[in-house]
Amino acid sequence: EVLLVESGGGLVQPGGSLRLSCAASGFTLSNYWMHWVRQVPGKGLVWVSRIDRDGSTRNYADSVKGRFTISRDNAKNTLFLQLSSLTAEDTALYYCGRAYAGYGAVDYWGQGALVTVSS
Amino acid sequence: EIVLTQSPGTLSLSPGERATLSCRASQSVSSKYLTWYQQKPGQAPRLLIYATSSRATGIPDRFSGSGSGTDFTLTISRLESEDFAVYYCQQFRDSPPVYTFGQGTKLEIK
């Protein structure tokens, strides 16, 4: 069974940093591109970032470029998202997701990690 | 930047009825890269339809997708109680890579 479990969310002050983790199981992480997608509670989905199988290609939404960094450790079956220079607009539930190869979709999602940016 | 506009914002129907959800793009979208998701309260999204009309694994055949260019449709032929949820369309365009979601359609019980 494919499972994605996010951790590392919490309350952080504006300007602060946080690192989210996504533990993958039930599949070989190194075979898949991976994504981060966020959702303000009660609002819609917004794509944040993606990373290719070996971490050599990383892409970001304009809203987070230069502030967030996606990375992965395939040996530890874990995806990461480093968040920095956080503002209140970054408050959201952050989902990691497995890319559905070749179709620009996400076929499996974690349950999300809540990041709250507030003083 | 491609904008996806979903309509209606809320759709009120009864079990057994047919639901038709629309997703309109501001520019042409490749049919290969048009996706639909279902999200229930407190849950992560679930992949329903990829490549405009292909059902994901385990998705019942009452769900179908269609469309091309800028107009896409998700149809649920006969609503069951578990189908009441929020539905999102999403598109992908490369160079540079951008993934865009619609704002969602809430399907509620009438």
Contacts between the chains, C-beta under 8 A, distances in Angstrom:
chain1	res1	chain2	res2	distance
A	35	B	99	7.6
A	37	B	99	8.0
A	44	B	88	6.8
A	44	B	101	5.8
A	44	B	102	7.4
A	44	B	103	5.0
A	44	B	104	5.2
A	45	B	37	7.6
A	45	B	39	7.9
A	45	B	45	6.6
A	45	B	88	5.8
A	45	B	90	7.4
A	45	B	101	4.4
A	45	B	104	7.9
A	46	B	101	6.7
A	47	B	98	7.6
A	47	B	99	3.7
A	47	B	100	7.2
A	47	B	101	7.1
A	50	B	97	6.9
A	50	B	99	7.7
A	59	B	96	7.0
A	59	B	97	4.7
A	61	B	98	7.7
A	95	B	44	5.9
A	95	B	45	7.6
A	100	B	47	6.8
A	100	B	50	6.0
A	102	B	32	7.8
A	103	B	32	6.4
A	103	B	33	6.6
A	103	B	35	6.9
A	103	B	50	4.6
A	103	B	51	5.4
A	103	B	92	7.8
A	104	B	32	7.4
A	104	B	33	4.0
A	104	B	35	6.8
A	104	B	90	7.8
A	104	B	91	7.2
A	104	B	92	2.6
A	104	B	99	6.7
A	105	B	33	7.9
A	105	B	35	4.1
A	105	B	47	6.1
A	105	B	50	4.6
A	105	B	90	7.1
A	105	B	92	7.5
A	106	B	37	7.9
A	106	B	45	7.5
A	106	B	47	6.6
A	107	B	47	4.9
A	107	B	50	7.9
A	107	B	56	6.6
A	108	B	47	7.8
A	109	B	44	3.8
A	109	B	45	5.6
A	109	B	46	7.5
A	110	B	44	6.5
A	111	B	43	7.8
A	111	B	44	5.6
A	112	B	44	6.3
